[in-house]
């Protein structure tokens, strides 16, 4: 069961949605309809680096309702960031 985490804990913008899914696993939640492109992927990587600097050994995943471009998916997976698909109602 995941619980919300205050993004200010990691020095991130308050609009960032973060859930703690396991003791060392955090999920960045992105709910939107527009495609996630490389620029978004670079921002996700920066956010995950902030989380990992505050919690050594943490795993970061992305939960999203948006389609993810294949180049961005490959980029994030290369940095050990898994992408999980959310249903619109979740």
N, C-alpha and C positions, 0 to 999 in steps of 0.2 A: 504494500500500500504506500503510495507516494504522498508526501506532504509538502506544502509550499515552503520555500525558503526566501528570506528577505534578500534581494540582490545587493543591497547596501553592505551586507556582510562581506561581500567580495569586492566592493568598490565599483559595482556596476550600476548603470542607469536604473532608476526605480521602475521603469516600464518593462524591464526584462523579467520574463516569467521563468522561474527556476523551481524544480521539484526535486526533493531528495527521495530517490527510489530505494536505495540501500544505504548502509552506513558509509560506503565510499563511492556511491554512484549518484550522479546528479544529471537531471534532464533539463535541457533548454527547451521550453515549449514555445512553438511558433504556430499561431492560429491565423491563417490568412489564405486567400485564394490564389494570389499571384505566385508565380514560379520563384523558387529560391535559386539565385544565380551566384556566380563566383564572388561578386562583391559581398553578398550575404555570407558566403562561405568563409571569406576572410574575417568578417566580423564575428562569426561563430567561433573561429579559431582563436581570436583575441579573447573572447569571453571565456572560452574553456581554459586558456592559459591563466587567466585571473583566478578561476576556480581552483585549478591545479596548484597554483602558487600558495593559496591559502590552506588547501587540504592536500598535502603530499600523498601521492598514490591514488588519487581520485580518478574515477572513470567518468567521462562526460558523453552523454548521448543527446541526440536531437529528436524530439517528438514533434511532428508537424502534420498539418492538414494539407499543406501545399505540395505541388509537384516539385521535385528537385532535379535540376539539370544534371545530365550524366557526368559532365566534367567536374561539377561541384561535388557530386556524390563520391567520385573517385578521389578528389582532393581531400575531402574530409575523412574518408576511410584510410587514406595514407597517413593521416595524423591520429589514427585510432579513435575516431569519432563515428559511432554508429548512428544510422538514421532509421527511426521508427515511424511508421505511418499511423496517424490518429484518424479516427472517423470524425466526420463533421460534428456529431453530437457529443463527443467525449469532452 
